[in-house]
Amino acid sequence: MQRPITGFHQDDEAHWVAELACGHFQHVRHDPPWINRPWVTSAEGRKAALGRLLACRKCDAGAPPDER
């Protein structure tokens, strides 16, 4: 299911994690050549990504919301 990004936080290893409207979290890395997400690397890029849709596999699996 496609869910909008509502915010971001960093995990214990300082990797960026998107907070989705459904309550799930999803890592959003910029690791070319596999994942090209340069917007993750700046505050402006992350702010511009708010509302962007990401495929939530946790919703597809019926998982409960994540907790920090």
Buried (B, 14 or more C-beta within 10 A) or exposed (E): EEBBBEEBEEEEEEEBBBBBBBBBBBEBEEEEEEEEBEBBEEEEEBEEBEEBEBEBEBBEEEEEEBEE
